[in-house]
Amino acid sequence: MLWSLVAVGVTGILLGFRFRAPALIVVTAVTVVISAVASGTDDLFDRQRLLSILLLVATLQCAYVLGLLLGAIWRRGVTHEQ
């Protein structure tokens, strides 16, 4: 679970740095589908599974906001240098 959080976090930062909201919507849907499939086929509405999916989505979106912030700071620094 820890590596999936790290992977989703890095993906969110890269998305925020380069792409905008439509890409986040697509990646959020892909994250939900992949984590639901990867966690097994026992019970789709298991409380533990839903909480882990929610944690991954929250991590992705928080990292996206962080990527937006880093991208804005980087672009502002490049603009001031020129």
N, C-alpha and C positions, 0 to 999 in steps of 0.2 A: 504494500500500500504506500510505503514511503517513496519508492521510486516512481510510482504513478503520480504522486503529488508533485515531485520534482519535475517530471516530464511535462505535466500539465502547466506548471508554473513557468517553466522556460518557454513553452509554446505560447503562453499568454503574453509574456514580455515581448517576444519576437513579433507577435501579431500586433500588439499595441504600438510597437516601434515603427512598423512598416505599413500595416493595413488598417482599415476602418471597420465600423460596426457590422456591415454585412458579412465580413469574414469571421467575425466573432460569433455571429448567430450560427453560421455553418459549423464552425469548430465546436461550439457548444452542443449542437445536435449530434455530431460525430462522437464527442466525448460520452454523451449519455448512452448512445447505442453500443459503443465499444465496451464501456464499463458494465453495462447490463449483460452483454453477451459473455464477457470474460469472467464474470462472477458466478456463472453457472445457470442451470435451467431448473433449479429446484422450485423456487417460488418467486414469481416476478415481483410481488409486492411485499417482500420480506423487509422488515424494518431496518435491519442492518444494511441491506443492499441499497435501500433508498437513501439512508444517511450517508453512505460512502459516495454515492453518485452526487448527492447534494454538496458534499465536501469538495469533490473534484470540480464541480461546476463553479462553486464559490471561489476556489483557488484560481481557476482559469480566469474568471472575470476580475478578481482583484489584481492578478498579475497583468492583465490587459490594461487596467487603469495605470498601473505602475509603468508599463511600457509606453503608454501615451505620455505620461509625465516625463519619462526619460527622453523620448523622442522630441518633445517640445523644448526641453532644456538643451538638447544637442543641436537642434535646428537654430535655436536662438543664439547659441555660441558660434555656430558657423556663419550666421548672418552678421554678427558683430565683427567677426574677423575680416570679412570682405568689405 
